[in-house]
Amino acid sequence: FRTEVDRMVAAASNLEPLPGYSRASLPGGLEWEHEREWAARGIPLGTDHRQQLEEIANELGVSVPWK
């Protein structure tokens, strides 16, 4: 099974991407890459989300890891 999946991933990565895209991939490929990156570097948060989480943390009396 893994050999077949690896073959399909390799075949998809060799396809010419559609206009406007830098590469071709299978469904879930981008999400898989994000999961790996975010596990290593942390989930990116926008300013608004960060502020909302800080407000909630203050209300609950807990610290946030980015301060």
C-alpha positions, 0 to 999 in steps of 0.5 A: 500500500505504501509503495503505491501511495508513494508512487502516486505522490511522485507521479502527481509531483511530476505533473505540470501545475495548473496556471497560477500554481507553482506545483501539482499535488494530491488532495491533502498534500498542502495540509500535510506540509502545514501540519509538519511545519506547524508542529516544528514552528508553531501555528501562525496566529494573526494579530487579532487572534493573538489579542483575543487569546490574550484577553481570554487568558487574562480572564481565566488567569492563565499565561500565554506561551508567547509572552 
